Amino acid sequence: MPSVLVVADEPWVLDDVRAALGEARYRITAADDPRTIAATALASRPDVVVVDFQVGSMGGMAVTRSVRDAFSRTNDPAPPVILLLDRDADGFLAGRSGAAGWVRKPFAAADLRQVIDEHTAPTAP
């Protein structure tokens, strides 16, 4: 069961993610303070981090880089970060931040599940 750390400070965004991932095959943890996400991810080791592009004072790009930087100081790979974008044009910024993937809001549940599943699927040895 993939563990998903969701970073959103707007309740409707978190509600939409929970509704999309409401199946029993995902374990969801929510956080609303982007400044603590790197430490939270290091402590909880989620399989994937889903971040609202417009979250708090940091924003999705900064959160993505923060998570990647925190894990670069360990021997463990950083979890993939999936950004929830407000505009199609933000895809360029998402790619520059090092995000593994992104979905534009409002998103279809199947689209969010697909991008998460692509980045949490077990790899063959």
Secondary structure as UniProt FT lines:
FT   STRAND          3..7
FT   HELIX           11..20
FT   TURN            24..25
FT   STRAND          27..31
FT   HELIX           34..36
FT   HELIX           37..44
FT   STRAND          48..52
FT   TURN            56..58
FT   HELIX           59..72
FT   STRAND          81..85
FT   TURN            88..89
FT   HELIX           90..97
FT   STRAND          101..104
FT   HELIX           109..120
//
